Amino acid sequence: VQCPLPDASVDAVVMLNVLEHIENDTGAIRQVMRILKPGGILIYHAFTNKQLGKKEQAVDIKHQTLLRPKELLTLFPGMTILKYEEPVHLNNYTASIILKNN
């Protein structure tokens, strides 16, 4: 995974349901952390694997992975967690986090 933006060049990154669609999610995480300025904000939101337990939920084969409960807390080391939640919203199991780059 390559991002053409220079190091420490963006103030904020918003990722909505991204990593579960990328085969090299670790590379994508490294790129996000590389391009964020010090003090930059990352907002990330995704479904968790609890979603697969829903009877009415069809398994989407395009998903490489789904987050395990609380896994999102470990994906962006060295960043400060500003807010984290795993709500059930509209009968969907999700995880959301807001982080600040140190």
C-alpha positions in Angstrom: 0.0 0.0 0.0 1.5 3.3 -1.1 0.1 6.8 -0.5 1.6 9.6 -2.7 1.2 12.2 0.0 4.4 13.5 1.8 5.2 12.6 5.4 3.4 14.6 8.1 1.3 16.5 5.4 -2.3 16.2 6.5 -4.2 17.4 9.5 -6.9 14.7 9.6 -7.7 11.3 8.1 -11.2 9.8 8.1 -11.6 6.1 7.4 -15.0 4.6 7.2 -15.1 0.8 6.8 -11.7 0.7 5.0 -9.3 -1.8 6.6 -11.6 -4.8 6.2 -11.5 -4.3 2.4 -7.7 -4.1 2.2 -5.5 -7.2 2.0 -2.4 -5.4 3.4 -4.2 -3.5 6.3 -0.9 -3.2 8.2 0.7 -1.3 5.3 -2.3 1.0 5.1 -2.1 1.8 8.8 1.6 2.6 8.4 0.8 5.0 5.6 -1.9 6.8 7.6 0.4 7.2 10.5 3.2 8.5 8.2 1.1 11.2 6.5 -0.6 12.6 9.7 1.0 15.7 11.0 1.9 15.8 14.7 -1.3 16.6 16.5 -3.3 15.3 13.5 -6.6 13.5 14.0 -7.6 10.1 12.8 -11.3 9.1 12.8 -11.9 5.4 12.1 -15.2 3.5 12.0 -15.9 -0.2 11.0 -18.1 -3.2 11.6 -16.9 -5.7 14.1 -17.0 -9.5 13.7 -20.1 -9.6 15.9 -21.9 -8.4 12.8 -21.4 -11.9 11.3 -23.4 -13.4 14.1 -26.6 -11.7 12.9 -28.9 -14.1 11.2 -30.1 -11.5 8.7 -26.5 -10.4 7.8 -25.2 -12.0 4.7 -21.4 -12.6 4.7 -19.8 -10.3 2.3 -16.9 -12.1 0.6 -15.2 -8.8 -0.2 -14.3 -8.3 3.5 -10.7 -9.4 4.1 -11.2 -9.2 7.9 -13.6 -7.8 10.5 -12.4 -6.3 13.7 -12.6 -8.3 16.9 -14.1 -6.5 19.9 -11.6 -3.9 21.3 -9.1 -4.7 18.5 -9.3 -1.1 17.2 -7.7 0.0 20.4 -4.5 -1.8 19.3 -4.2 -0.9 15.7 -2.6 2.6 15.9 0.3 2.4 18.4 1.7 5.6 19.7 -1.4 7.6 19.1 -3.5 9.1 21.9 -7.1 7.8 22.1 -9.5 10.7 22.4 -12.7 8.6 22.1 -13.6 5.0 21.6 -16.9 3.2 21.5 -18.5 -0.1 20.3 -22.2 0.8 20.0 -24.9 -1.2 18.5 -26.5 1.3 16.1 -29.5 0.4 14.0 -28.9 -3.2 14.9 -25.3 -3.1 13.5 -22.2 -3.9 15.5 -19.5 -1.3 15.0 -16.4 0.2 16.5 -15.4 3.8 16.3 -12.3 5.6 17.5 -10.9 9.1 17.4 -7.1 9.4 17.8 -4.5 12.2 18.0 -1.1 11.7 16.5 1.7 12.4 19.0 
